[in-house]
Amino acid sequence: MNKEEIKEAIRGMIIEIAEDMDIDEEAITDDAKFVSDMGLDSMALLEVLATMEKKFGVSIPETEFPNITSINQCTDTVEKYLVAKS
């Protein structure tokens, strides 16, 4: 799976969650911050991280969670752990 495919999958997850939370889809950009720009709450963030781990078959340490604040950062983190896994 390449970086763009990872990013598109993560963007899709965020869009699904945003629909449930009535978040404007235009706020969802690759560099937008999940909390301050998109308005996701901590439960939504945990859902994103758990879904990401399951979808990509990676285990992301909790120490990484504070650094995962945007789609780009999610993509980089997943890519890092996919490389480490292989």
C-alpha positions in Angstrom: 0.0 0.0 0.0 1.5 3.3 -1.0 1.4 6.6 0.9 -1.5 8.1 -1.2 -3.6 4.9 -0.7 -3.0 5.1 3.1 -3.9 8.8 3.1 -7.2 8.2 1.1 -8.2 5.4 3.5 -7.6 7.7 6.5 -9.4 10.6 4.9 -12.4 8.2 4.3 -12.4 7.3 8.0 -12.3 10.9 9.1 -15.1 11.8 6.7 -17.3 9.0 8.1 -16.7 10.2 11.7 -17.3 13.8 10.7 -20.7 12.9 9.2 -21.7 11.4 12.5 -20.6 14.5 14.3 -22.0 17.0 11.9 -18.6 18.4 11.0 -18.3 20.4 7.8 -16.5 18.2 5.2 -14.7 21.3 3.9 -12.8 21.4 7.2 -11.2 18.0 6.4 -7.9 18.8 4.8 -4.6 16.9 5.0 -3.0 19.4 7.3 -6.1 20.4 9.4 -5.8 19.6 13.1 -8.3 17.0 14.2 -9.3 18.9 17.4 -8.8 22.6 16.7 -9.7 22.7 13.0 -12.1 19.8 12.6 -13.7 19.7 16.0 -13.2 16.0 16.7 -13.4 15.1 20.4 -11.2 12.6 22.3 -13.6 9.7 21.7 -13.5 10.3 18.0 -9.7 10.4 18.0 -9.6 7.1 19.8 -12.0 5.7 17.2 -9.7 6.9 14.4 -6.6 5.4 16.0 -8.3 2.1 16.7 -9.8 1.8 13.2 -6.4 2.8 11.7 -4.6 0.0 13.6 -7.2 -2.6 12.6 -7.4 -1.5 8.9 -3.7 -1.4 8.4 -2.8 -4.3 10.7 -0.3 -2.2 12.8 0.1 -1.6 16.4 0.8 2.1 17.3 2.2 2.7 20.7 0.2 5.1 22.9 3.3 7.4 23.1 2.7 8.2 19.4 -1.0 9.4 20.0 -0.2 13.0 21.0 1.7 13.4 17.7 -1.1 12.2 15.5 -3.1 15.4 15.0 -3.8 15.5 11.2 -4.4 13.3 8.2 -0.8 13.8 7.1 0.6 12.8 10.5 -1.7 9.8 10.6 -0.4 8.8 7.1 3.2 9.2 8.2 2.7 7.2 11.4 0.9 4.3 9.6 3.5 4.2 6.9 6.3 4.1 9.5 4.7 1.1 11.3 3.9 -0.7 8.1 7.6 -0.4 7.1 8.7 -1.6 10.5 6.2 -4.6 10.3 7.6 -5.8 7.0 
